[in-house]
Amino acid sequence: MIHLVFMSALLVEVQSFLRPQLRIVGGSGITIEDVPYQVSLQEAKIHLCGGSVIGRKHILTAAHCTMFREDISLFTVLTETDVKTEGVETKVSEVFIHPYYKNNKDYDVSIIGLEKRLDFNERCQPIALPRASEEVCNNALMLASGFGNLGFNTTNDSGTLRAVTVPKVADGRCFEAYYHDGGITARMFCAGFEEGGKGVCMGDSGGPLVRNGIQYGIVSWGENCAEAHFPGVYTRIASPPIRDWIKNTVNI
């Protein structure tokens, strides 16, 4: 079972307790103007995870992207970039991790506070979040984006921003797919194709899953990269324990 984070060889060596992670598979290159809420969470200027802008000073990502990192001075958030453009680097001032996250896959959500306010423009815009219990219908198509690998053994050497459209999977089918790993909880849902070939991969962790201008999911975990019969698993933002925590933490 694989969380979805990219690391350099140095980070893997120093922080070997973290699992390798996943990126966009079977998608296509896009520009930051297509997904102006997308960010790159970096540690020591190395891409670690994705994330999304939810306010002028706040970024939404996965808890496993920020857990165990004691020196937040090494953290920066890069906005307004798709590698074709240089982007804007902003330092991190604080990190909020859901109190129920215990280094497992449940409650996999974190909020990053920035030292400076972001300037909103065509390359940097906040994404809306759903109301508590606002769900997406099964088979509804959603857009996942990120800077991750093109496949389990295919790196995204250029580091370009990519996106892929995937359908929401029925919770029962999702639970069945991951029954061997304990299934899923009410704070998770799946999106992907039964035949595989399209989805998230290493480096996409913490990134957004969006439908109609609303972010419903956070890239969390899965089996390899878009493997057949194993759709990607996302943190369910609309789950009341998740959505209410975001609201109570940063009033968004």
N, C-alpha and C positions, 0 to 999 in steps of 0.2 A: 504494500500500500504506500502510495507516494504523495506527500504534500507537494505543492507546486512552487518551488523557489529556485532561482538560479544563483550559483555562487562561483567564484573563481576557485582555482586549485588551492590558493592560499586560505580562503575562507573555509573550504571543505576540510583542510588539514587542521586549522585552528578550532573550528566549530563542528567537529565531526558528528556531534549529536543531532545535527539537523539533517533531515532527509533531503535527497535531491528533488527537484521540482520540475514543473511542466510549462509548455508554451503553445502558441497558436499553431495548429496543424490543419492543413487543407484549406487555409484561408487565402487572403490576398493582401497586398500592401495597401495602406491607406495613408492619408495625411492627418496631421493633428487637428486640422479644421473639421475633419469628419467626426472626431471624438474629442472635443476640446476639454473634456473632463478627465481624460487619461493622464496619469503621471507615472514617473519612474521613481521608485523609492530606492535610494542608493546608500551604500555603506562604504566609506573610504573611496567614494567616487566609482564604485562598481555596482552595476545594476543588481538589485536583490529581488525586488518584487514590483508588482504593479500597484496601483491605487487609483482613487478617484477624488476629484475636487468636490466637496460638499458645502464649502463656505470659504470666505476670504482667508481664513486662517486654519482651516481644518481639512484633513485628508482621511478618507475611509480606506482601510486595507484589512488584511487578515491578521488575526492575533499571532499566528505562527511566524509571521514576517517580523514581528517586533519582540517576541518573547525571548528572554535570556540575553538581550542586548543591553548591557548595563551602561555603556558609554554612549549616550544619545548625541554627543557632540560629533560623532562620526556619521550620523544620519543627515542626509539632505534629501530634498524632494525636487525633482526636475520636472518643470511644467513647460508647456509650449514647445515640445519637441517631438519629432518623429524621425530623428537622426538626420533628416535632410535640413532641419533647422537646429540651431545651436541650443535653444532652450534657456530657461531661467532657473537658476539654482537658488533654493531657499533653505535655510537651516531649520532644523527641528528644535523646538523648545520643550516639548513634553509629549508623552505617549500615554494613552489610556487604553487598557486592555480589559475586555469584559471580565468581571470578577468571577464568573463561573468557568472561564477557560482554564483548564488544568493540564496544558501540554498534551492535549489529545485533539480530536477533530471537532468536538462539540463547542458551540459558542465561539466559533472562530472569527472574531471580529475585533478590530482595534481602530482607534482614532488617533491621528497624529496632529499635534498642534504646531503651528509654524511661528517662527520668530517675527516674521513680517507679513503684512497683508498682501494677498495676491492682487495684481491688477487684472481685472477681467477684460477680455478682448476676444477676437475671433478665434484665438488659439488657446484660450483659457477661460472656461465657463464651468459653473457648478452643475452637477447632475441632480435632478430631483430624486427624492426617495419615496417609496410607497407609504401609505398609511398602514398602521398595524392591522394585520390580517387581510390586507389587500393582496389577492393572489393572482397568478397568471394561469390561464387555462392550459390543460394538457395539449401538447403539440404546437402551442404558440411559439413563433419564432422569436429568438432573442439574439442580440449581438454581443459577442465576447471579443475583447481587444487586448493587445499586449505586445511586449517586446521579446517574447519567449521563443523557444526552439521550434523548428519546423517539423520535428518528429523526435521519437525517443532517442535515435542515434543520429539526428541531423540538427546541428546547431544553427542558430540564426547569426551567422558570423558578421553580417552587416549591422545587426542590432536594430533593423528597421521595424517600425510600427506596423502591425498586421491585425486583421479582424476576420472573424468567421461567424456565420449565422447558424445557430443550432436550435432544435426544438426542445421545449420542456417535456420531460419524461414523467409519466404517472408515478406517484410516490410508491405504489405497490411494486411496480417494475424496478424502480431504483433500489428499494429495500431488498428485493430478490437478487439483483445483480451483486450486491455487496453483503449478502447474508453471511458469507464466509468470514467477513470482517466485522460482524456485529450489526450490519444493516445501516440505516440512517436514522436520525432523530427528527423531531419536529422542527428543529432549527436548520435543517438541510433540505435541499432538493437537487434533482439531477437534470441535466440538459445535454443532449447529444443524440447521435444517430445509432441505431441498433447495429448497423454494419460497420460502425467506426469510421475512421478516416478524416473526421473533422472534429475539432475541439481544442482544448487548452493543453499546454505542455510546459516544460521547465522554464521558469521565469515569469509565468503569467499569474502566479499566486497573488492574492490580494486585489487583483484587477476586477473591473466591472462587467456585469452581465446586464444588458439594458434592453428594454422594449418600450417603444413610443415615448422616448425621453425620460423614462423612469428606470432607475437601477434597482433590480429585484434581487440580484445575487452578487456574491463576492467569491472569486475563484478560491477554492479551498483544498480539495484533494481528489484523488482518483486512481485508477489502475493504469499505469503506464501513460502513454499519450494517445488519447482518442482510440484506444483499443476497442475492437468489436465486442459488443455486449457489455461494455463498461463505460457508461456515460460519465462525464465530469460531474463532480459533486460541488455544490455551491452553498455558501452560507445564506440562509433564507432571511433576508433583511426584514420582511414583513412579519416574521414571527414576533409576537408581542414582547418576549423577553429580550429580543435583539433590538427591535424598533424603539421600544420604550427606553432602553438603556442609552441609545444614541440621543434621543430627545432629552433625557435627563442629564446627559453628560455635556452636550454642547448646544442644546436648545435648537436643534435642527430636525 
